[in-house]
Amino acid sequence: MNIFEELKARGLVFQTTDEEALVKALTEGVVSYYSGYDPTADSLHLGHLVPILVMRHLQLAGHKPYALVGGATGLIGDPSFKDAERSLQTKDTVDGWVTKIQGQLSRFLDFENGDNKAQMVNNYDWFSGISFIDFLRDVGKYFTVNYMMSKESVKKRIETGISYTEFAYQIMQGYDFYELNDKHNVTLQIGGSDQWGNMTAGTELLRRKADKTGHVMTVPLITDSTGKKFGKSEGNAVWLDADKTSPYEMYQFWLNVMDDDAVRFLKIFTFLSLDEIAEIEEKFDAARHERLAQKILAKEVVTLVHGEEAYHQALNITEQLFAGNIKNLSATELKQGLSNVPNYAVQATDDRNIVELLVASGVVNSKRQAREDVQNGAIYVNGERVQDLDYNLSDSDKIDGELTVIRRGKKKYFVLTY
C-alpha cells in the first residue's frame, strides 16, 4: 500500500486536482508540499490537526513538508464560509500568534533530521516586500473577476457583502503556492475541504504565470456520526494549547466520543497501523461497554499533542475522580479535572461552618436543605463524608493551601478557593 492509498484508507483524502498524477509523483520521488495556517487566534484547535497529521504521514513516507504560518494572510482574513467579515487584528497581535502557532506545529513535524526535514515559512516574509502596484501587475492580472466570483467562498458572501480585502484573499493564498514552488519546488498543497477555492487559485497561478502544474489535496471536514462538526466541546473549540484546553479536558473529549465514531477516529487521528486498528476494532465490537477504542484513542491523541507525562496525569485525574479519591490529587490536578464545576472564593469574613458555607457558596439554596444533606450523608469534603452539623472547615481541609472540594451526592462537585 503506497502512502496515498493509506491516506485514503484512513479517511484523510477528500478531493484532489489530479489523483493519478499525484499518486505518480508520490510514488516516483520526493514531493515537497505545504499546508498553511492563518494566525486567527493564539492557538490551533482540533480542526487544524487533520491536515497536520497528513503532513506528518507524508513526511514519515519520505516527502518534505513546509509549514506555512500566514503572518500576512492573517492580517487580511479568509472569507471562506464565514457569515461575516473577520475583525482585523494589529500586526503585533498577529506576530504574537504566529510565534505560538509555529511552536505548536514544531511538535508534530521533524524540523531537525534527514534530507526531508520540515521547514517553517511565514508568508509575511515575501508579501512585505511587494508593492501594491507590483502585486496587481505581476499577480492580479492572471485572475479574472469572473474566476474569483465563481468561488463558493465568495458566492456565499455576495448577498451579505464582502470587502475587497477579503475578496483578494484567494489571490494571496494562490501567490503563496507560486512563491513556494519558485523558491523550494513545492508542488503539492494540503488543506481543509473548505479551502478548495483558495488552493486551486494557486494551481491556476502556477499554470498561467509559470506554465507549471501543481497538485491540491484536501482533507474532509470531520463530523461525528450525527453530522455535527467535529472538534467542538460544549460549544467551545478543543484547543491544542494546554492552557486553553487542558490535557485532562482533551482526554475526556476523546474518551466520550460515540461508539460509532471511535474506530474511524483511530484511523484519522492516530498513527497506529491499520492492522493494529483492525485488531482493536474486533475486541471493541465484542465488548463495547468497556470502551476500549475510546481509551486507546484518548491515550494516543493526548500523548501526541501533549506528551506521555500529560497523558498519565490526565489518566490519573480521571481514575481518582471516578473513585472519589480527592486527596490523592494535587491542587493543580484538581484545577484541571474540575475546571468546569461551580467555583466559590471563600471570603475572610465567611462563617466556616459546613452548613453556612454550603449556602454561601451556592451548593444548596437554604440552611434547611444544607442540614438535611449533611445529616443524610450527601455531603463530602475532599472525598470524605461529613455528617456533623457543627463541622467547621479549617486549614487542614485546604488542598495545597489553595482549595477545598465539596461533593453533593454522587457527581455534583463544587470548588472552594482561598
N, C-alpha and C positions, 0 to 999 in steps of 0.2 A: 504494500500500500504506500503510494507516494504521499508527500505532505499535503497536497491539495485534496486528495481522496480522504485523508484522515480528518482534515478540517471540515469537509462536507459530512463525514460520518458523525462528527461531534456536534453538528448543527451550527457551525460557525460561519457558513457561507450563505449569503442571501442572493447576491447578484454580482455578475462580472461583465466587463465590457466585451471580452472575447475569451471564453473559458478554454477553448482548445489552445489558443496562442499562449495564454497564461500558464497552463499546465506544461506546455512545451518549454517555456522559459524556466520554470521552477525545477524541471527535471534535468535540463541540459546544462545548467550553470548556476552561478551565484547571482541572485537578484537583489539589487539594492531597493529598499522600499521605505515608505514613511507613513506615519499617521500623525495627524495634527490635533492639538488640544488647546482650545482657547481658554485663557485665564478669566473665566466669568465668576469665579469665587476663589477662596483661598485653599480649596481642596478639590480633588477629583472625587467622584462617587461611583457607585456600582455600575451605573450606566456606562461609564468610561472603561470599566475593567475588561469588557469583552474584546474590544479592539486591541487593548494592551496585551491580553493573553494570546491573541492571534499573532501579534508581533513576536512574542516570546516563542511560540510554537515554530514560527518561521526561522527565528534565529537559531533555535536548537537544531533545526534541519540544515543549517549552514548558510542561511541567507543574511544579508547585512541590513540592520534597522537604523533608521534615522527618526529620532523622536523630536517632533516639532512642537514647541510651545509658542503660541501666537501672540507675542508681545505687541505686534502691530494690529492683527485682526481682532485681538481682544479689546483694542481701543475703539473699534468700529461696531462690532456686534453682528452676529449671524441672524438673519431673519427667519431661518428655516423653521417652519411650522410653529412660529411664535404668534400669539394673538395680537401682541403689541410690541412696539419698539423697546429694546433694552435701554436701561438708563446708562448713559455714558459715564465711565469711570475716569478718574485722573490718572495720569501716567505713573505717578508714584504708587498709587494703589495697584495698578496692573503690574508694575515691575515687581512689587512685593509678592503678588500672586504667582507670577512667572517663576520666581525663585522657589516657592513652596511646591509648585506642581512639578518642576524639574526634579526636586528632591524625591517626590513620590514615584515618578517614572523610573528613577535610578534603582528602585528596589526590584523592579521586575525584569530589567534587561541587563545584560553583561556589557558594561562600558570599559572593561579593562583587558579582556583576554581574547586572543585569536585574531585572525585576519578579518573576521566579520564582527568585531566588537562594535557595539552600538555607539552612535554619535548623537549628541544633543544639539539641536539648532533652534534659533529664535528668529522668526521672520521679520522682527524689527531691525535686525542687522542689515537686511537688504532694502527694506522699504524706507528706512530713514534716510537713505542716500539718493532716493529717486524724487525728482521734482514732479509736480502735478502735470506740467506740460509734457515732460518726457514720458510719464506713465500713459497719458492719453494718446500720444503719438506712437509709442512703442508697444503698448499692450491693448489699450482701449479700441484701437482701430480693427482689431481682429474679432471683435464681438459686435454683432448687430443687436439693436434693441429688441427686434423680434425674437432672436435667440434667447436673450436674457429674460424676456417676458414669458417665454414658454416654460420656464422652470416652475415646478409645483410650489416651491417655497415662496416664489414671488406671486404667482397667481392667487394663492390663498390670502395674500395681504392686500391685493389691489383694492378690494372693496372697502377695507377699513383704512387704507392709506399706508404707504411705505415711503420712507425718505430716500433721497438719492444716496445717502450714506450707506444704508443697508442694501439698497438696490445694487450698489457697486461691490458688495462683499464677495459675490461669486467670482468676480474678476480677480480680486486679491488672492483668493484661495487658488484660482487657476494659475496665477503667477507663481505661487509657492512651488507648485509641481514643476513649472518651467525652470525656475531657479535651481531647484534641487537636481533636476535632470542635467542642467547645464554644468553645474559645479561638481556633482557627485555621481552622475549617471544613474540617478534614481528613476526606475521605470514602473514602479507599482505604488499606488496609493491605497491605503486601507482606512475605512471609516464606517460609521453607522449608516444604516439604510436611509435615514433622513438626510444624509449628506450627498446623495447621488447627484443631484443637480450641480452642487458646488464642485464635486470631484470631477465630473465629466467636463466641466469648464476647463479643467487642467489638461485633459487629453485633447480637447479642441484647440487650446492654445499651442500645445506641443505640435499638433498636426499642421496648423496653419502658419505658425511662426518659424518652426524648426524642421518641418517635414519629418517628424518622428512619431512613433507610436508609443503611447503609454497605456498602462493597464490600471483598471479600477476594480477593487473588490470590496463589497460592503458586507458587514455582519448584520444579522437580523436584529430587529427590535425584540428584546426578550420580554415575554409576557408569561404570567403563570397560567395554569390550566383553566382559569376562569376568564382569561383575556385581559386581566389587569396588568398595566405596565409594571414591569419588574424593577426592583431597586428602591421602592418606597416602603417605609415602615411607619404606620400611623400617620400617613400623610407627609412624612419627612424623608428626605433623601438619606440613604445609608452611605456615609462618607468614608473615604479611605484614611482620613486623618483621625488618629486615635483620640484627639481632644474634642472632636466633633461627634464621632460615633465610637464609643469605647470598644475594645476587643470583646468584652462581655456582651455588649449590645449586638455586635455583629455576629457573635456566636449564637445568640438567641434567635437572631433573624434567620440564619440558615437552619437552625435546629427546628424551626417551626414552619418550614416550607411544607406544602401539601404532599401527600404520598405520591400523587400522580405526577409531580414535578421533580421529585428527588433524584431519580436516576438520570433524567435528561439534564439536570443541572450539574450532576457529577461529570458528564461529558463536556459540558460547556465551561465550567468554572474550575476544573482541577486538571492536573497533569497525570493522573492515574491512567494507565493504559486502558484501551477499550476492552482488552481481555480481563483485566482486573475489575473493571466496572461491570462486566457481564457476570462475573462470579458474585460480586456484591449484590447485583440485581436478583440473582437466584435465591440467595439467602434472605434478602429483604422481602421478596414476594412470599416466602414461606412463613414469615412472622413479621408482618408489617407493624404490629403493635410495639415491637422492640425498637423501631425507628433507626435501624442500622444505617440506612443510606443517608439519613439526615445527620446522624452523628459523625459519619465519615466526611460528609460534605462540609459540615461546620469546622471540623478539625483541619481539613485540607485548606480551606479558603482563609481562615483566620491565621493559620501558620504562614501561608503565602503572603498575606498582606501585612501582618504584624510580627511574625516570628514565632518560634516554638515556645519561648517563655510566656508570651502573651496568651497563646492558646492554653497552656497548662493553667495559667492564672484564671482564665475565663471558665475552664472546666471545673476548677476547684470552687470558684464562686458559685457556679451552678449547683454543684453537688452539696455544698454546705448550706446554701439557702433552701434547697429542697428538703434537707434533713432538719432544718431549723437550727443548725449549729452556728448561731450568730457570733459567738465568742471565738470561733476558730478563724474568723476573718479579721483583717486589719481595717482601719477606717478607710484607707484608700480603696481596698477591695469592695467595701460596703458602698462607697460612693458610686462605684461602677454598677454594682448589682442592684442598687436601689435608687438609681438616678431619676427614675420616673415616678417615684412614690411621693405622697404629700410630705412636705418639709416644714418644720416649725422651729424658729430661732428662739430658744428659751431666754427670757429676759432676767436680769439680775433681781428684779422685783417679783418675779413669778413665785407662787407657792409651789414647793417641790413635792407636795403630797400627790400620790398617784391619781386620786380622784380629781383633784383640782387641775392637774396637768393634762389629764385626758380631755377635759372640757376646754381648757385654754388653747390647746394645740389643735382642736377640731377633730380629734379621734372619735368623740361622741358629742351629742348635742346637749346633753343635760347631766347634772350630777346624779340624778336618779338612774339614768342609763349607765353611767360610769360605775356606780356602786353595784348595780346588777351584774354588769360584765365582769367586774373584779371578783365578786363573790361566786359567780358561776364558772370561774376558771377560764374565761375567754381572753384574758389579757396576759401578754408575755413581755417581759423586759429583757432585751438581749437574749431571747430564746428561752428564758426561764419563767415559768408561770408565777404570777403574783396574785394572791387571793386575800392579802391583808389590806383592809381599807385604810390603815394608818401608815402604810409603806411610804417612805419618803425617798425620792431619788437622791443619790449622793455622788461624789466624785468617783466612787468605785463602779458606778453604772455608766461612766463615760468611757467609750472605747477609744483608746489612744488619746484620751483627753478631749476628743472632738465631737463625738456624737453618741446618742443612745437610740436603739431600735425598739420601737413598740410594735407588737403584733396583736391584732384583734381578730380572734377566730383563727382559721387555718391559713388564710392567704393575704389578709389586709395588713400591709406594712405602713408604718409611719416613722419618720426620722426626726429626732430632736437634735438640734445643733446648739453649740455653746459659743 
